Every structure is written in C-alpha cells, then in structure tokens.
Amino acid sequence: MLLITCAITFYAFYYPLVYPSQYLLYDRFDQARNIYAYLYFLDQDFSEGLFKFWGLNYPYGDFIFYTDCTPLIAWFGKIFSHYIIDITPFSLFVYNAFILSSIPLTSIIIYRVLAMIVTVPWIPWLGALCLPWFNPQTVRLNSGDINLSMSVIIVCGIYIVMLMYKHVSTTKFYFLLSLLILLTVSSCFVHVYYMAILGMFAASFFTIWGLNEIYNRRSFLKIWISGFSYLIISFGICLTIFRTTDSFYSIRNKNAEGYGWINWKLNFSSLFSEYDFLHVPFLFRSATPLPDGNANYLGSFALYMIVILLLLAIFRSQYAVNLKRLILKNINGNLLLFLLISSLILLSISLGEEYMLNNNIKFVNLFNPFKYLHRFTLMVTQFRALNRFAWTFFWLINFFSFIILAHFIINYKEISLRIAAFILVAFLLLDTGDSIQYSRNFHKQQVTNHYQSGTIYNDMKSLSNNIDADKYQAILAIPYFCVGTEDYTITLDPNDDFARSIYCFSLLNHLPLMNSSLGRTPPIFTANIFSTFLQPHADIELKKQMNDKPILVVYNKHFYDDEGNPRGVPINTREPAFSVLKSGKDFTSKKSGKKIAEQGDWQLFEISLADL
C-alpha cells in the first residue's frame, strides 16, 4: 500500500518533487507569503532563535506562529542545518516532501480504519487508494494554504479515537490518550486550525460516549475525565508556548474580524458541487461560483450512494437499507454512531452561529458549540474560517458509504444492485483518476517557483544588481501593504504579482520588509509605520527601533495613474488606510528620496533615517 501510494504521489507531483527550484506546490496569495516566510526564516541567523521572524513588519518583526510558514518543518530545517548538515539549499524539496507525505500516510490509516469496520477484504484497499486524492484537504494543494492539506492529521485523530474506544478497559487506553495529545500539540505547529478541529471532534466524541454510558448505567467518569484532561493538557501546552514566547501577545487584537462572514462559513451546496476537474457530475450543483476555500465536495461515490438508498426506500422497499440496524449490527456499531454524531457537531460549527437560507431566512444554529463558547471567550473568533470544521464530515460519510457498499455485496444478489455497486466503484475510481491527473497537469503548467527561477526572479535579480544590499537596513515597498492587524481601517491588501516580486527581491538581498502580511499583527506597530506616510517625519517610537542605515524604497509606478490615484491594487476606502495608499505616489519626493536605479516600472530610492 505504501509503495503504491508513494508511486502515485510521485507521479502526480513529479515536478515540485524533482524540480523544486522551478516548480512550487502553489504560488499565489497567502501561499506566496507562506513560502517567503519559510525561506526567510531559514535564512535568518541561528542566533535570532527559533521563534522570532524578521522578514516582515520591520523594525518590529513578529513571531513564527503568525507567519503561517508551517513552524514544525521550519524548526526542523533550522535545527538540522545548524547542528548536523546544511539543508537550506534543499529547503523547498524538504517542505514539499513533508506536505506530500500526508497522502501515502493518509492511505495507510484509511486502510486500517476501513479494515476495522468492513469485512469485504478489497474494500479497505479501494478506500485507501482513492479517498486521499479528492478529499477537501488534498484539493487545497491546487488552491493555496497547503499546510492545511495534510489530511493525515484529521484521519489519524479519528483513528486514535476509534482505538481508544476499543481499548478503554486496558492500559493501552492511556497510551492512546497521550498519543492524541501529542498529535494535537504537534499539529498546532503545522497549522493552528488542526488543534481546533481535533479538539472539538475529540471533545464531542468523549461527551457523546460518556452520555451513552450514563444512559446504560455504566461508569462514565473515566471517559469524561480523560476527555477533559485531553483538552486541558493539549490546549494548555499550545497556549503556554504561545504566551511565553510571544512578547507581543498582550497588544494583539483579541477579536478577529470576519467571524461569521458568509464566505468563511460552509456553503451547503459545496457538499454536492463537484470540482471543475471532475468528469462525473452530480444531479445538481451550486448555480453560482463558490467562495474560495469552500471545497467540501463529498464525492460522487458517497453522493450517489445516498441517491440509491433513497430510491430503494421509495421504490424497492424490500431492499431498503435500515441504516440504524446496519450500523448497530456492525461489531463497532456504537463507535460508528458516536463518530458520525461528532462529525455532525463539527458540521454545525461550519455553518456558523447563524445561517441564511435563500438569503432571506435566518436559521439560528443552536447546535453549534461555538455559539455558547463565544459568550465566555473571544478566542473562538480566531477560528473564523468555519467551513474547515466540515472536513471530518467528509470522512465519516465516505466511511459509512463503504459500509453500505459491503452490505450490498454480501447481502444482495440481484443483478441490478450488483451493477449499481459496480457503477459506484467506477465513479470513485474516476474521481480519483481525475484528481491525480489534474494535480500533475496543474503543477507542471501553472506553478512556477518565482523565488528561484522564472520571469519574476530574473527581473528582481536584474534590479538587485543595481544596489549594495549591505548598505540598507530594510525595504519599504510601495504601494504599501499591511495585512493581519484585524483592524480594517489600517488594512491594505497587496496586488498579488507585486507582492510576489517584493518577496523575491527581499530574499535575493537578505533584507526585511517594512510591509506586513502576517496574522494578528499588533495594530500599534502598523500605526507607527503609517506615520511615515501621514506625517512629515515618522514617529520617534518607530525610529527608536531602527539603526542608522538608510531605507531602500522599492516603488512600482504602474500602480498609480498620472493624478496619483492608485490602480491595479485592492482599494480600501477606510481611513487612514486609503490616505496611506494614495500618498505612495509622492512619498519619495516628500522624503527627499534619492533615485538609485530604474528598470521598467520599477524604481529604487534611498531615504535616510533622518528624512524618514
């Protein structure tokens, strides 16, 4: 199994694995920043430590947790390179291999899960070969934030919970509890959303399990105490690491903007709207394009399985599947029910505290645990991309579909039902094949490593030849951008091509950026940097953090028209953000900037600290 899935993964992602200097897994928007942060962090001197990141938000910098650069692998690369052998020349291969290892590892765990719940020998093989390829996480490899593509973390969490249920009366239970804590803590430093998803799923499972024990008049204390201990220890370790290493924690915004925004909640139609690269259509799909990040398609196998069950119940009652009886007859019946209910609880979280039906009927979601947690803490708003909590639902629906498939094969001899089962398997294989081929074509044709090759790299390399980078302390890129304060009055999103060029320029010259694209940046830092645009001279508090070297301003005149109005960049009309954006046109002349180079639309200026 491992060799087969490794071979398929190598085929699908051949180009970023074999030629990482030419091809990235993804190169747009947040992922462009993530890769930049990863490369810059590895380039930092080891004496800066393992937590501080200086590539953005100069002169303050920030901490690695807020860069989205997958700290776990960044720390590994940093420590390994310092103490054993320098692997920074192969850093992108290490990054790609780490991310893509999720696919074969997911396959192995799916095999073990299905082997526990179905008795038809070839079904675990089928599920293990197919499900890793079109689940909502793996498809993110083609759309961004690829550290969220590691489906192995979610599937491993489900598997550990299943084993805990099986071994509740043995000492192995406590080993598995420790393993679940370790998984949750370590996954937090791949992406913090894993901690929230695993935590809520396990908490839901332990709660339901304990309630069932109470109903059956059995001891429940061990289950609930274990669940409570899991939450306290795993969340406690993560929060302790955050708070003890992050000296900016007290000045960050505690409330995240956008919590409850409809585009970040589950769009229900995304569950049955097939991806554009899939050839098997479902009976109906969303009539409008889905928001970015709403990739939650359940797959044609699971969806048409539901259709067949409905048709049997309506037209062939003698073959209708009694799902309750089917589940409870399974040797792991209660376990399966607990898992399904837990996934439904997370599905309710993904819908938000309120959900609009047909844009005019408001549904108050009383089943959402966040609705009640929100009354006690604003921390829940930090997990505003609620649609991600629906990921566990994909796995449970598909696991149940395989149970029903096995039921068809074992119990139904009628030829029409055998044909239906064959068609379902064919749909599953087609979805898998489409996903694999799309990944191969996508990464060959569309994803250039602009940090080490290609047009952007060549342009920035040529521009860099005009300067002595050691002469400067930092880069200020104009049009200025700053993202992540959770205050939209001081938020300026960048043009994507401009940002990628600036990131490349920064890496080539080993200089940090005064621009910012981080998570939860303290607003006071952004306000201080804004003073360079809004006042004749920057605030003294900003200059105190800087050295005596001049600032290198990288200006692109394409983004301003002749009247000085910004163009080609996202426009935020809120103040003071808009004034900062608009002032970019005349910034260098007002600050007595000295032009030192020009190349096409790009201009380089030198501004002394006194003039800043």
Protein Blocks (a to p, Z undefined) as FASTA:
>chain_A
ZZmmmmmmmmmmmmmmmmmmlpcfbfghjlmmmmmmmmmmmmpcfklojmbcckgopakb
pafklnonopmlmmmmmmmmmmmoccklmmmmmmmmmmmmmmmmmmmmmmmmmmmmpcbf
klmmmmmmmmmmmgmklmmmmngjkllmmmmlmmmmmmmmmmmmmmmmbmklmmmmmmmm
mmmmmmmmmomklmmmmmmmmmmmmmmmmmmmmmnopafklmmmmmmmmmmmmmmmmmmm
mmmmmmklmmpcfbdghihpaklmccfklmmmccfkbcbdcfbdcfbdcdehiacbebjk
lmmmmmmmmmmmmmmmmlpccfklmmmmpmklmmmmmmmmmmmmmmmmmnojbdcehhla
ccddfkbmklmmmmmocklmmmmmlmlmmmmmmmmmmmmmmmmmmmmmmmmmbfklmmmm
mmmmmmmmmmmmmmmmmmmmmmmmmmccfklgcjklmmmmmmmmmpcfklpmbdcddddd
dehjhpaklcccddfklmmmmmmmmmmnopacfbdcdehiafklmmmmmmmmmpmbdcfk
lmmmpcfbdcdddddfklpcfkopaehiacdfbdfklmmmmmmmmmmmmnopacfbdehj
bccddddfklZZ
